[in-house]
Amino acid sequence: MAKKQFKAESKRLLDLMIHSIYTNRDIFLRELISNASDAIDKLCFLSLTDEKVGLDRSDFRIRITADKERGVLMVSDNGIGMTREEMESNLGVIARSGTLAFRDGLDPAQAEKAGIDMIGQFGVGFYSAFMVASTVTVVSRAYGAETGSKWESDGADGYTIAEFDRPEVGTDVILKLKPDTEEDCFSVYAQPWKLQELVKKYSDYVRWPIRMDVERTEKVDTGEKDENGVPRMDWKTVVEEQTVNSMVPIWQRSKKEASDADCIAFYKEKFRDTEDPVAVIRVNAEGMVSYRCLLFVPARAPYDYYTRDYVPGLRLYSNGVMIMEKCADLLPECFRFVRGVVDSPDLSLNISRELLQHDRQLKLIAANLEKKIKAELQRLMECDREKYEKFFRVFGAQLKYGVVGDYGMKKDLLTDLLLYDSAREKKLVSLKEYVAAMGPEQKYIYFASAETAEKAARLPQTEQVRAHGYDILCFIQDADEFVAEILGEYQGKRFCNVASQDLGLETDEEKAQAEKAQEENRELLEFVQKAVDGRVEAVKATRKLKSHAVCLSSEGEITLEMERYFHGMPGVDPKAMRARRVLELNLEHPAVRAMDQARNTDPQRAEAMARVLLAQAELMAGFPPEDPSAYSELVCTLF
């Protein structure tokens, strides 16, 4: 039988189909199943007006058959089938979609009534079969036809077509798998476990049942007995036809049909988490872009969440067929912890259905999801504080990085979701709660930075603030000070770092007295700065300390906490990102007085005392001695 040539520059175009358009050959099965589903949709639609069809929805099915020994895979359906002319038109002309032509001819109201929403658009999915098959055979009998036809091709060299007897209406797509090579294993596509895996991953929610033979083993009595009269048992392989897809996705069901408990069970199974999520978010949107989604806010982070290996994103479906396993464009970076699925029939897919042609629809969906996630987190904070705090302990840092990122673009979205440890209340509080508890005379939102909330609350610089009865927010994460800098203020109250900024708690008279004390003790302050050998930018008389002798603060844009953060980053020069340190002395403290007296009677001892006081200030600020042995010897010289 003479071969017919593909039309439309077939050899070059088909080669492009096989080697360039698709990046993952596993999707060939998704494409063949989608085509089969479309064929059933067409006959189902026809059955609404033609009683001769003789099938109802429960009769339709897709069947996958694999022959491991022969290396043959077949995908069959009992859909509308194709005539010889349609085979010529749909399979002989690359990129002509019979589904698209059929769909364009439908009355929209009738299609909606029938639940018809077909998948195929470009007429190229069928040719993905050549990625794994050396020969593709299509046997089909159209509804209303007396006989069938067989189309066969081994690639770009062309195809043959002839009459062929198929007893029933429908289509068989038969693939002769390519032989295995050192680099590629094609025989795996005849293995039932691999086929089930691909159906579950890409086509689990195709609306029609996908059936295939599944092997299982069971114990059977051999009919023999051992020497003790005990029946001998043996393992037997049993083959059963099973439906391997779920068909109706849980996100397409109403709350009456799928409870939150059902959704949580789905989450645990699909996302491999053993712990319940803290929130379930359902969205059913219609408008410029119609979509449904089912989102989950996890209670714990995946093991690789804070590594470069973690890939965020939601599973993206179109009409129940998975397009992308992780679509990062649907989530802002600040909500990258959210997991779930989005399903939309309105996506503009590219020709391979692996990517999107443009992102207008994604942007609309993402903008709405951002609002939904924010609203759910806000609801949790207000209505289930314990659960929200559990979530925040895990993902709070992500929200703070979201405030800092992109120069504060998301700060209005995220600010009211932030929590901080309260030094006075000994619990997490929001900025709104902190400001609401402020008295009318309090000017600033005070904060102290340290490794833990306990250390932050005990910093020497907090004494003056605590003496006035004001609360202090404990900044214990890397991003906290950067957040305060980005926000600047909250509800008209500016942030104030107790370690480096004017606390605004002194009267003009008290400030004048402090300046006078600074001038009167200039010689002592200069002596101390010389004794510590340039390790600080300045030595000042403090106005913050009450019971402590010294504290370490900073001047300029880089604070001590920022210095610690930058030095923890790879490739950062410690000398380049260093805070301008200031040693503050409490001139009324006995230790400082003793050092001042020793300055006149025993200068060498006074220098040792100055260096010890600096080391004490560094320790309280969270900076251990560079040489512990030398520090120990220095302390011993004072005895």
Sequence and secondary structure as in RCSB ss.txt:
>XXXX:A:sequence
MAKKQFKAESKRLLDLMIHSIYTNRDIFLRELISNASDAIDKLCFLSLTDEKVGLDRSDFRIRITADKERGVLMV
SDNGIGMTREEMESNLGVIARSGTLAFRDGLDPAQAEKAGIDMIGQFGVGFYSAFMVASTVTVVSRAYGAETGSK
WESDGADGYTIAEFDRPEVGTDVILKLKPDTEEDCFSVYAQPWKLQELVKKYSDYVRWPIRMDVERTEKVDTGEK
DENGVPRMDWKTVVEEQTVNSMVPIWQRSKKEASDADCIAFYKEKFRDTEDPVAVIRVNAEGMVSYRCLLFVPAR
APYDYYTRDYVPGLRLYSNGVMIMEKCADLLPECFRFVRGVVDSPDLSLNISRELLQHDRQLKLIAANLEKKIKA
ELQRLMECDREKYEKFFRVFGAQLKYGVVGDYGMKKDLLTDLLLYDSAREKKLVSLKEYVAAMGPEQKYIYFASA
ETAEKAARLPQTEQVRAHGYDILCFIQDADEFVAEILGEYQGKRFCNVASQDLGLETDEEKAQAEKAQEENRELL
EFVQKAVDGRVEAVKATRKLKSHAVCLSSEGEITLEMERYFHGMPGVDPKAMRARRVLELNLEHPAVRAMDQARN
TDPQRAEAMARVLLAQAELMAGFPPEDPSAYSELVCTLF
>XXXX:A:secstr
   B  BTTHHHHHHHIIIII S GGGHHHHHHHHHHHHHHHHHHHHTT GGG   GGG  EEEEEETTTTEEEE
EE SS   HHHHHHHHSBTT  HHHHHHHTS HHHHHHHT      SS GGGGGGGTEEEEEEEEE TT SSEEE
EEESSTT EEEEEE  SSSEEEEEEEE    SS   GGGGSHHHHHHHHHHHSTT SS EEEEEEEEEEEEEEEE
 TTS EEEEEEEEEEEEE S  S GGGS TTTS HHHHHHHHHHHHT SS  SEEEEEEE SSS EEEEEEE SS
  TTTTSTT    EEEEETTEEEEEEEGGGS GGGTT EEEEE TT  B TTSSSBS SHHHHHHHHHHHHHHHH
HHHHHHHH HHHHHHHHHHHHHHHHHHHHHHHHTTHHHHGGG EEEETTTSSEEEHHHHHHT  TT  EEEEEE 
SSHHHHHT GGGHHHHHTT   EEE STTHHHHHHHH EETTEEEEETTTS  S   HHHHHHHHHHHHHTHHHH
HHHHHHTTTSSSEEEE SS SS SEEEEEESS  HHHHHHHHTSTT  TTTS  EEEEEE TTSHHHHHHHHHHH
H HHHHHHHHHHHHHHHHHHTT   S HHHHHHHHHTT 
